[in-house]
Amino acid sequence: MKATWNGVTIAESDDTVLVEGNHYFPMSSLNRDFVTFSNHKTTCPWKGTANYYSLLVNGELNTDAAWYYADPKPEAEEIRDRVAFWKDVKVSAQ
């Protein structure tokens, strides 16, 4: 699977976990050249607290476009150390 935004590959991996329609990529597949800090957080009743990253590509900012669960609840352990995308980030088969 490949995640792209603004013409750039943000993450690419053959090892994604599909949860609620979202592909969670291994954190190691994330291209950190295009990732920037976000202090945004949300809470999911069964997964726990989600932390976010923003994307910065070619001078354009996509705020809170990636999320991850640093310490997921036990029932969501399969997404630990993984990141997912939204907000116009295209996730497609390679």
All heavy atoms as an XYZ file, in Angstrom:
757
protein
N       0.845     -1.177      0.000
C       0.000      0.000      0.000
C       0.894      1.245      0.000
O       2.031      1.199      0.470
C      -0.909      0.028      1.226
C      -1.910     -1.117      1.306
S      -3.085     -1.231     -0.047
C      -4.025      0.246      0.153
N       0.347      2.303     -0.544
C       1.090      3.557     -0.624
C       0.175      4.712     -0.216
O      -0.986      4.765     -0.617
C       1.560      3.774     -2.064
C       2.391      5.028     -2.247
C       2.661      5.319     -3.713
C       3.796      4.473     -4.231
N       4.250      4.889     -5.575
N       0.702      5.615      0.593
C      -0.016      6.828      0.991
C       0.691      8.019      0.346
O       1.896      8.202      0.534
C      -0.021      6.975      2.512
N      -0.059      8.801     -0.440
C       0.530      9.961     -1.116
C      -0.308     11.205     -0.857
O      -1.536     11.135     -0.673
C       0.624      9.737     -2.643
O      -0.684      9.471     -3.161
C       1.537      8.578     -2.983
N       0.373     12.321     -0.863
C      -0.294     13.612     -0.749
C       0.556     14.667     -1.449
O       1.776     14.684     -1.294
C      -0.526     14.020      0.706
C      -1.244     15.331      0.811
C      -2.551     15.586      0.471
C      -0.702     16.576      1.239
N      -2.843     16.907      0.667
C      -1.721     17.540      1.145
C       0.552     16.967      1.701
C      -1.530     18.874      1.489
C       0.738     18.284      2.046
C      -0.289     19.226      1.951
N      -0.089     15.496     -2.223
C       0.582     16.604     -2.894
C       1.740     16.112     -3.769
O       2.782     16.752     -3.860
C       1.051     17.634     -1.862
C       1.109     19.040     -2.429
O       0.604     19.308     -3.516
N       1.732     19.940     -1.699
N       1.537     14.935     -4.385
C       2.521     14.394     -5.317
C       3.694     13.678     -4.693
O       4.638     13.306     -5.390
N       3.648     13.443     -3.388
C       4.776     12.845     -2.678
C       4.315     11.594     -1.915
O       3.228     11.573     -1.340
C       5.392     13.874     -1.695
C       6.400     13.238     -0.773
C       6.023     15.019     -2.449
N       5.152     10.567     -1.905
C       4.862      9.370     -1.115
C       5.180      9.647      0.349
O       6.308      9.971      0.703
C       5.686      8.168     -1.621
O       5.334      7.922     -2.989
C       5.410      6.925     -0.787
N       4.151      9.509      1.178
C       4.290      9.755      2.616
C       4.661      8.468      3.345
O       5.443      8.467      4.286
C       2.986     10.345      3.207
C       2.567     11.622      2.453
C       3.129     10.607      4.690
C       3.567     12.752      2.499
N       4.090      7.349      2.898
C       4.398      6.037      3.484
C       4.141      4.971      2.430
O       3.277      5.140      1.567
C       3.545      5.772      4.719
N       4.894      3.881      2.530
C       4.730      2.781      1.588
C       5.114      1.478      2.281
O       6.177      1.400      2.904
C       5.614      3.013      0.365
C       5.369      2.082     -0.773
C       6.088      2.514     -2.048
O       6.874      3.485     -2.023
O       5.855      1.862     -3.064
N       4.212      0.474      2.204
C       4.489     -0.796      2.873
C       3.558     -1.897      2.352
O       2.417     -1.626      1.982
C       4.300     -0.658      4.379
O       4.502     -1.891      5.020
N       4.068     -3.119      2.362
C       3.244     -4.286      2.066
C       2.634     -4.849      3.345
O       1.903     -5.835      3.303
C       4.091     -5.380      1.403
C       4.547     -4.978      0.010
O       3.816     -4.233     -0.674
O       5.644     -5.408     -0.399
N       2.937     -4.226      4.468
C       2.495     -4.713      5.770
C       1.613     -3.661      6.442
O       2.065     -2.916      7.308
C       3.715     -5.032      6.637
C       3.339     -5.407      8.061
O       2.234     -5.954      8.268
O       4.142     -5.140      8.972
N       0.344     -3.573      6.015
C      -0.588     -2.660      6.671
C      -1.626     -3.475      7.424
O      -1.878     -4.633      7.117
C      -1.289     -1.715      5.675
O      -2.081     -2.479      4.774
C      -0.284     -0.868      4.920
N      -2.236     -2.838      8.416
C      -3.313     -3.456      9.187
C      -4.565     -2.637      8.904
O      -4.562     -1.413      9.089
C      -2.983     -3.448     10.700
C      -4.164     -3.944     11.514
C      -1.750     -4.296     10.973
N      -5.629     -3.296      8.462
C      -6.869     -2.617      8.121
C      -7.812     -2.619      9.323
O      -8.201     -3.682      9.808
C      -7.522     -3.309      6.927
C      -8.736     -2.627      6.308
C      -8.367     -1.245      5.766
C      -9.305     -3.489      5.194
N      -8.139     -1.430      9.814
C      -9.057     -1.273     10.943
C     -10.048     -0.172     10.585
O      -9.644      0.954     10.250
C      -8.302     -0.909     12.243
C      -9.274     -0.638     13.380
C      -7.328     -2.003     12.627
N     -11.322     -0.502     10.646
C     -12.400      0.451     10.366
C     -12.192      1.172      9.032
O     -12.412      2.379      8.915
C     -12.534      1.457     11.507
C     -12.950      0.807     12.816
C     -13.079      1.778     13.970
O     -12.315      2.763     14.036
O     -13.966      1.530     14.817
N     -11.718      0.439      8.027
C     -11.549      1.012      6.694
C     -10.274      1.811      6.497
O     -10.043      2.355      5.416
N      -9.432      1.894      7.512
C      -8.177      2.642      7.427
C      -6.989      1.685      7.440
O      -6.926      0.781      8.275
C      -8.036      3.614      8.606
C      -9.111      4.664      8.597
O      -9.232      5.439      7.654
N      -9.915      4.682      9.645
N      -6.057      1.921      6.528
C      -4.818      1.150      6.506
C      -3.825      1.800      7.465
O      -3.495      2.976      7.316
C      -4.218      1.117      5.099
C      -4.932      0.187      4.188
N      -4.617     -1.151      4.099
C      -5.966      0.390      3.332
C      -5.415     -1.730      3.229
N      -6.241     -0.822      2.748
N      -3.367      1.028      8.430
C      -2.353      1.488      9.370
C      -1.005      0.974      8.882
O      -0.778     -0.231      8.832
C      -2.647      0.986     10.784
C      -3.763      1.750     11.472
C      -5.090      1.498     11.172
C      -3.470      2.732     12.407
C      -6.114      2.195     11.800
C      -4.477      3.433     13.039
C      -5.800      3.163     12.732
O      -6.797      3.860     13.346
N      -0.128      1.894      8.537
C       1.203      1.588      8.031
C       2.177      1.463      9.195
O       2.044      2.174     10.202
C       1.698      2.731      7.135
C       0.986      2.849      5.817
C      -0.307      3.347      5.742
C       1.625      2.482      4.637
C      -0.958      3.473      4.528
C       0.980      2.602      3.419
C      -0.313      3.100      3.358
N       3.212      0.625      9.057
C       4.252      0.607     10.096
C       4.869      2.002     10.230
O       5.100      2.691      9.234
C       5.286     -0.381      9.549
C       4.574     -1.189      8.524
C       3.507     -0.304      7.960
N       5.100      2.425     11.448
C       5.690      3.742     11.691
C       7.022      3.876     10.945
O       7.367      4.948     10.467
C       5.874      3.953     13.193
C       6.087      5.379     13.591
S       4.694      6.489     13.264
C       3.636      6.156     14.651
N       7.741      2.754     10.793
C       9.038      2.774     10.112
C       8.916      3.088      8.616
O       9.902      3.462      7.984
C       9.757      1.444     10.302
O       8.980      0.391      9.752
N       7.719      2.954      8.052
C       7.526      3.243      6.628
C       7.214      4.712      6.363
O       7.158      5.146      5.209
C       6.389      2.377      6.062
O       5.126      2.827      6.518
N       7.020      5.480      7.414
C       6.667      6.895      7.301
C       7.869      7.720      6.850
O       8.949      7.628      7.442
C       6.170      7.393      8.657
C       5.586      8.785      8.751
C       4.346      8.916      7.882
C       5.237      9.090     10.204
N       7.689      8.500      5.791
C       8.756      9.375      5.295
C       8.783     10.631      6.165
O       8.003     11.558      5.967
C       8.528      9.733      3.828
C       9.701     10.472      3.240
O      10.486     11.093      3.946
N       9.822     10.414      1.931
N       9.677     10.650      7.119
C       9.727     11.726      8.119
C      10.115     13.086      7.534
O       9.948     14.103      8.196
C      10.700     11.347      9.230
C      10.308     10.054      9.911
C       9.760     10.303     11.258
N       9.311      9.062     11.874
C       8.411      9.028     12.818
N       7.871     10.140     13.240
N       8.032      7.899     13.340
N      10.607     13.106      6.295
C      10.949     14.383      5.658
C       9.725     15.274      5.496
O       9.857     16.483      5.351
C      11.566     14.158      4.272
C      12.950     13.531      4.337
O      13.574     13.551      5.428
O      13.398     13.012      3.306
N       8.529     14.672      5.501
C       7.307     15.423      5.230
C       6.358     15.485      6.424
O       5.222     15.914      6.299
C       6.581     14.820      4.018
C       7.459     14.760      2.802
C       7.934     13.549      2.328
C       7.839     15.921      2.148
C       8.762     13.490      1.213
C       8.669     15.876      1.040
C       9.127     14.662      0.573
N       6.840     15.051      7.574
C       6.006     14.992      8.776
C       6.410     16.107      9.727
O       7.586     16.365      9.943
C       6.174     13.620      9.470
C       5.433     13.581     10.788
C       5.702     12.514      8.546
N       5.406     16.760     10.286
C       5.671     17.817     11.248
C       4.771     17.627     12.468
O       3.763     16.920     12.412
C       5.498     19.212     10.604
O       5.905     20.213     11.531
C       4.068     19.469     10.190
N       5.111     18.263     13.527
C       4.438     18.124     14.816
C       2.993     18.616     14.774
O       2.655     19.568     14.074
C       5.213     18.918     15.868
C       4.553     18.949     17.212
C       4.656     17.863     18.061
C       3.828     20.054     17.618
C       4.031     17.876     19.301
C       3.213     20.082     18.862
C       3.312     18.989     19.700
N       2.161     17.966     15.546
C       0.807     18.436     15.834
C       0.531     18.126     17.297
O       0.921     17.072     17.784
C      -0.222     17.719     14.963
O      -1.522     18.007     15.423
N      -0.141     19.031     17.984
C      -0.493     18.745     19.376
C      -1.943     18.287     19.503
O      -2.461     18.154     20.598
C      -0.203     19.941     20.290
C      -0.993     21.171     19.907
O      -1.881     21.114     19.055
N      -0.683     22.298     20.514
N      -2.590     18.008     18.359
C      -3.982     17.561     18.348
C      -4.085     16.130     18.862
O      -3.229     15.293     18.571
C      -4.521     17.656     16.911
C      -5.976     17.368     16.807
N      -6.936     18.181     17.351
C      -6.642     16.348     16.213
C      -8.134     17.682     17.102
N      -7.985     16.571     16.407
N      -5.142     15.856     19.630
C      -5.416     14.505     20.122
C      -6.917     14.269     20.096
O      -7.698     15.198     20.253
C      -4.901     14.329     21.556
C      -3.401     14.381     21.666
C      -2.934     14.139     23.073
C      -1.420     14.296     23.083
N      -0.785     13.683     24.188
N      -7.290     13.027     19.875
C      -8.687     12.623     19.991
C      -8.731     11.309     20.759
O      -7.698     10.664     20.958
C      -9.351     12.423     18.605
O      -8.616     11.456     17.865
C      -9.413     13.735     17.825
N      -9.928     10.921     21.174
C     -10.075      9.682     21.926
C     -11.097      8.781     21.256
O     -12.176      9.228     20.879
C     -10.524      9.982     23.371
O      -9.560     10.843     23.975
C     -10.630      8.714     24.183
N     -10.730      7.524     21.111
C     -11.626      6.492     20.595
C     -11.976      5.575     21.766
O     -11.082      5.176     22.517
C     -10.929      5.701     19.492
S     -11.862      4.245     18.958
N     -13.258      5.235     21.937
C     -13.645      4.410     23.091
C     -12.940      3.063     23.162
O     -12.664      2.573     24.245
C     -15.154      4.204     22.908
C     -15.602      5.194     21.903
C     -14.397      5.618     21.112
N     -12.620      2.457     22.013
C     -12.011      1.125     22.081
C     -10.538      1.100     21.705
O      -9.839      0.138     22.016
C     -12.807      0.111     21.263
C     -12.671      0.200     19.784
C     -13.392      0.993     18.941
C     -11.768     -0.527     18.970
N     -12.984      0.808     17.655
C     -11.994     -0.136     17.637
C     -10.777     -1.487     19.218
C     -11.279     -0.654     16.567
C     -10.064     -2.003     18.148
C     -10.319     -1.594     16.845
N     -10.029      2.159     21.041
C      -8.605      2.176     20.660
C      -7.759      3.007     21.619
O      -6.581      2.748     21.777
C      -8.437      2.697     19.227
C      -8.994      1.754     18.174
C      -8.687      2.200     16.769
C      -9.373      3.452     16.418
N     -10.471      3.455     15.520
N      -8.339      4.030     22.218
C      -7.591      4.878     23.143
C      -7.379      6.282     22.596
O      -8.169      6.773     21.796
N      -6.287      6.916     23.001
C      -5.984      8.293     22.595
C      -5.139      8.303     21.337
O      -4.080      7.684     21.282
C      -5.233      9.039     23.718
O      -6.066      9.057     24.882
C      -4.901     10.466     23.303
N      -5.617      9.024     20.331
C      -4.885      9.181     19.072
C      -4.078     10.467     19.103
O      -4.576     11.518     19.507
C      -5.850      9.211     17.893
N      -2.836     10.372     18.689
C      -1.968     11.529     18.499
C      -1.876     11.788     16.997
O      -2.022     10.863     16.201
C      -0.576     11.239     19.050
C      -0.611     10.944     20.526
O      -0.723     11.832     21.335
N      -0.539      9.672     20.879
N      -1.588     13.015     16.612
C      -1.592     13.371     15.197
C      -0.267     13.946     14.732
O       0.502     14.480     15.535
C      -2.710     14.394     14.926
C      -4.079     13.779     14.990
C      -4.668     13.466     16.211
C      -4.786     13.483     13.834
C      -5.912     12.883     16.271
C      -6.042     12.903     13.881
C      -6.598     12.606     15.102
O      -7.821     12.023     15.158
N      -0.042     13.826     13.438
C       1.033     14.522     12.738
C       0.387     15.384     11.657
O      -0.664     15.024     11.119
C       1.963     13.543     12.009
C       2.822     12.672     12.867
C       2.779     11.290     12.723
C       3.713     13.207     13.787
C       3.590     10.463     13.475
C       4.521     12.382     14.549
C       4.460     11.017     14.393
O       5.269     10.206     15.134
N       1.028     16.473     11.328
C       0.657     17.247     10.151
C       1.673     16.929      9.069
O       2.774     16.453      9.355
C       0.648     18.743     10.464
O      -0.381     19.045     11.388
N       1.307     17.177      7.819
C       2.206     16.942      6.692
C       2.589     18.276      6.075
O       1.750     19.165      5.941
C       1.520     16.065      5.641
C       0.996     14.724      6.139
C       0.272     13.994      5.016
C       2.123     13.872      6.699
N       3.840     18.410      5.706
C       4.345     19.617      5.060
C       5.073     19.192      3.787
O       6.129     18.579      3.849
C       5.286     20.381      5.993
C       5.827     21.694      5.482
C       4.706     22.690      5.192
C       6.793     22.295      6.499
N       4.437     19.495      2.637
C       4.970     19.085      1.343
C       4.944     20.280      0.397
O       3.899     20.895      0.207
C       4.136     17.927      0.741
C       4.629     17.574     -0.650
C       4.181     16.700      1.650
N       6.093     20.580     -0.175
C       6.196     21.679     -1.146
C       5.590     22.981     -0.614
O       4.891     23.696     -1.336
C       5.545     21.290     -2.474
C       6.219     20.088     -3.109
O       7.434     19.929     -3.021
N       5.441     19.228     -3.742
N       5.819     23.243      0.660
C       5.341     24.478      1.273
C       3.871     24.460      1.667
O       3.366     25.443      2.202
N       3.163     23.361      1.419
C       1.752     23.254      1.789
C       1.602     22.390      3.032
O       2.218     21.336      3.145
C       0.935     22.662      0.646
C       0.807     23.589     -0.546
C      -0.158     23.035     -1.581
O      -1.265     22.606     -1.198
O       0.227     23.024     -2.762
N       0.759     22.854      3.957
C       0.537     22.163      5.221
C      -0.815     21.451      5.200
O      -1.830     22.048      4.852
C       0.571     23.167      6.379
C       0.437     22.593      7.779
C       1.637     21.724      8.130
C       0.290     23.723      8.791
N      -0.821     20.184      5.554
C      -2.039     19.402      5.713
C      -2.122     19.070      7.204
O      -1.510     18.116      7.688
C      -1.995     18.148      4.846
C      -3.332     17.442      4.774
O      -4.214     17.674      5.589
N      -3.476     16.566      3.801
N      -2.867     19.882      7.927
C      -2.923     19.811      9.383
C      -3.605     18.527      9.866
O      -4.684     18.186      9.387
C      -3.683     21.039      9.933
O      -3.061     22.219      9.431
C      -3.653     21.070     11.449
N      -2.957     17.851     10.791
C      -3.511     16.666     11.458
C      -3.927     15.575     10.468
O      -4.934     14.891     10.664
C      -4.709     17.050     12.336
C      -4.385     18.143     13.330
O      -3.222     18.232     13.754
O      -5.294     18.924     13.683
N      -3.162     15.378      9.418
C      -3.539     14.442      8.350
C      -3.160     12.997      8.637
O      -3.578     12.096      7.920
C      -2.903     14.880      7.036
N      -2.379     12.757      9.671
C      -1.979     11.394     10.038
C      -2.195     11.216     11.536
O      -2.057     12.155     12.301
C      -0.509     11.175      9.692
N      -2.555     10.008     11.919
C      -2.743      9.746     13.334
C      -2.175      8.388     13.718
O      -2.001      7.521     12.881
C      -4.218      9.853     13.740
C      -5.081      8.716     13.322
C      -5.354      7.587     14.049
C      -5.784      8.570     12.091
N      -6.179      6.758     13.341
C      -6.471      7.345     12.129
C      -5.904      9.361     10.947
C      -7.251      6.883     11.084
C      -6.681      8.904      9.896
C      -7.347      7.686      9.969
N      -1.892      8.273     15.002
C      -1.348      7.027     15.536
C      -1.742      6.900     17.002
O      -2.091      7.887     17.652
C       0.180      6.982     15.388
C       0.898      8.056     16.155
C       1.446      7.786     17.420
C       1.014      9.349     15.662
C       2.094      8.778     18.142
C       1.664     10.342     16.377
C       2.199     10.049     17.615
O       2.827     11.037     18.339
N      -1.699      5.691     17.487
C      -2.003      5.412     18.895
C      -0.708      4.976     19.567
O      -0.251      3.854     19.369
C      -3.081      4.326     19.001
C      -4.429      4.792     18.507
C      -4.765      4.714     17.155
C      -5.356      5.348     19.389
C      -5.984      5.167     16.705
C      -6.580      5.799     18.940
C      -6.889      5.713     17.598
O      -8.102      6.158     17.153
N      -0.109      5.869     20.334
C       1.163      5.565     20.991
C       1.013      4.453     22.025
O       1.914      3.642     22.212
C       1.722      6.821     21.644
N      -0.140      4.430     22.686
C      -0.397      3.419     23.714
C      -1.839      2.942     23.573
O      -2.705      3.306     24.372
C      -0.143      4.025     25.097
C      -0.186      2.988     26.199
O       0.031      1.800     25.914
O      -0.452      3.379     27.352
N      -2.116      2.124     22.545
C      -3.495      1.691     22.311
C      -4.005      0.784     23.424
O      -3.229      0.139     24.127
C      -3.413      0.940     20.991
C      -2.011      0.462     20.907
C      -1.184      1.517     21.594
N      -5.331      0.748     23.546
C      -5.945     -0.171     24.490
C      -5.664     -1.607     24.025
O      -5.379     -1.842     22.850
C      -7.450      0.096     24.562
C      -7.771      1.423     25.219
C      -9.270      1.602     25.377
C      -9.575      2.887     26.121
N     -11.023      3.063     26.338
N      -5.745     -2.580     24.934
C      -5.401     -3.969     24.593
C      -6.121     -4.499     23.351
O      -5.525     -5.214     22.545
C      -5.799     -4.756     25.845
C      -5.662     -3.763     26.961
C      -6.073     -2.433     26.359
N      -7.374     -4.138     23.163
C      -8.124     -4.664     22.022
C      -7.670     -4.062     20.687
O      -8.045     -4.543     19.620
C      -9.639     -4.487     22.204
C     -10.081     -3.108     22.608
C     -10.136     -2.880     24.116
O      -9.421     -3.565     24.878
O     -10.885     -1.993     24.533
N      -6.825     -3.029     20.740
C      -6.306     -2.400     19.517
C      -4.785     -2.538     19.416
O      -4.133     -1.807     18.676
C      -6.704     -0.929     19.483
N      -4.221     -3.481     20.126
C      -2.763     -3.655     20.166
C      -2.153     -3.822     18.773
O      -1.015     -3.424     18.536
C      -2.415     -4.868     21.035
C      -0.946     -5.062     21.278
C      -0.259     -3.924     22.018
O      -0.922     -3.247     22.839
O       0.940     -3.696     21.771
N      -2.909     -4.355     17.814
C      -2.377     -4.585     16.466
C      -1.988     -3.294     15.734
O      -1.252     -3.340     14.755
C      -3.386     -5.372     15.627
C      -4.657     -4.593     15.318
C      -5.685     -5.420     14.573
O      -5.360     -6.511     14.057
O      -6.835     -4.972     14.502
N      -2.448     -2.133     16.231
C      -2.086     -0.872     15.564
C      -1.001     -0.092     16.317
O      -0.686      1.034     15.940
C      -3.318      0.022     15.282
C      -4.056      0.363     16.574
C      -4.231     -0.656     14.263
C      -5.151      1.395     16.399
N      -0.430     -0.697     17.340
C       0.696     -0.058     18.033
C       1.848      0.129     17.031
O       2.111     -0.739     16.212
C       1.171     -0.905     19.201
C       2.341     -0.280     19.969
C       2.815     -1.151     21.105
N       1.811     -1.348     22.133
C       1.563     -0.487     23.127
N       2.258      0.635     23.211
N       0.633     -0.741     24.018
N       2.522      1.275     17.097
C       3.651      1.599     16.209
C       3.235      1.654     14.739
O       4.014      1.336     13.846
C       4.804      0.605     16.391
C       5.374      0.657     17.799
O       5.450      1.766     18.365
O       5.742     -0.402     18.332
N       1.986      2.080     14.509
C       1.466      2.224     13.142
C       0.787      3.581     12.993
O       0.374      4.181     13.965
C       0.483      1.097     12.810
C       1.183     -0.257     12.753
C       0.231     -1.374     12.386
N       0.970     -2.613     12.215
C       1.501     -3.012     11.073
N       1.351     -2.285      9.980
N       2.177     -4.145     10.998
N       0.686      4.016     11.742
C       0.132      5.338     11.438
C      -0.870      5.216     10.296
O      -0.681      4.422      9.379
C       1.270      6.338     11.105
C       2.088      5.888      9.918
C       0.747      7.745     10.908
N      -1.959      5.998     10.377
C      -2.992      6.006      9.341
C      -3.198      7.442      8.859
O      -2.717      8.399      9.486
C      -4.294      5.425      9.882
N      -3.936      7.587      7.758
C      -4.061      8.890      7.101
C      -5.492      9.217      6.728
O      -6.317      8.334      6.519
C      -3.207      8.898      5.821
C      -1.777      8.555      6.060
C      -1.336      7.248      5.931
C      -0.869      9.530      6.437
C      -0.008      6.921      6.157
C       0.463      9.213      6.672
C       0.888      7.912      6.536
N      -5.747     10.513      6.561
C      -7.012     11.034      6.040
C      -6.741     12.409      5.462
O      -5.594     12.719      5.150
C      -8.085     11.034      7.127
C      -7.863     11.966      8.284
C      -6.681     12.316      8.868
C      -8.868     12.650      9.004
N      -6.896     13.171      9.917
C      -8.236     13.400     10.019
C     -10.253     12.711      8.909
C      -8.943     14.200     10.922
C     -10.942     13.501      9.815
C     -10.285     14.233     10.808
N      -7.760     13.240      5.312
C      -7.622     14.616      4.808
C      -6.890     14.684      3.469
O      -5.840     15.305      3.342
C      -6.928     15.508      5.846
C      -7.764     15.768      7.073
C      -7.170     16.890      7.897
C      -8.110     17.293      9.013
N      -7.561     18.392      9.782
N      -7.450     14.025      2.473
C      -6.940     14.049      1.100
C      -5.643     13.285      0.887
O      -5.051     13.378     -0.196
C      -6.787     15.489      0.579
C      -8.119     16.221      0.517
O      -9.134     15.562      0.201
O      -8.146     17.420      0.798
N      -5.182     12.551      1.879
C      -4.045     11.659      1.646
C      -4.620     10.436      0.945
O      -5.541      9.793      1.453
C      -3.347     11.258      2.953
C      -2.230     10.245      2.676
C      -2.800     12.492      3.661
N      -4.095     10.126     -0.227
C      -4.595      8.998     -1.015
C      -3.864      7.726     -0.613
O      -2.640      7.664     -0.662
C      -4.400      9.265     -2.507
C      -4.938      8.156     -3.383
C      -4.713      8.456     -4.851
C      -5.191      7.287     -5.680
N      -4.850      7.441     -7.094
N      -4.629      6.736     -0.190
C      -4.070      5.425      0.149
C      -4.533      4.444     -0.915
O      -5.740      4.283     -1.136
C      -4.518      4.977      1.559
C      -4.021      3.574      1.851
C      -4.025      5.963      2.612
N      -3.575      3.831     -1.595
C      -3.917      2.937     -2.695
C      -2.933      1.777     -2.772
O      -1.846      1.825     -2.204
C      -3.907      3.705     -4.007
O      -2.629      4.272     -4.237
N      -3.352      0.739     -3.504
C      -2.453     -0.388     -3.746
C      -1.290      0.111     -4.606
O      -1.463      0.974     -5.468
C      -3.195     -1.511     -4.441
N      -0.121     -0.424     -4.367
C       1.088      0.043     -5.074
C       1.044     -0.240     -6.547
O       0.551     -1.140     -7.050
C       2.318     -0.592     -4.458
C       2.472     -0.171     -3.023
C       3.611     -0.898     -2.322
O       4.215     -1.804     -2.837
N       3.889     -0.475     -1.118
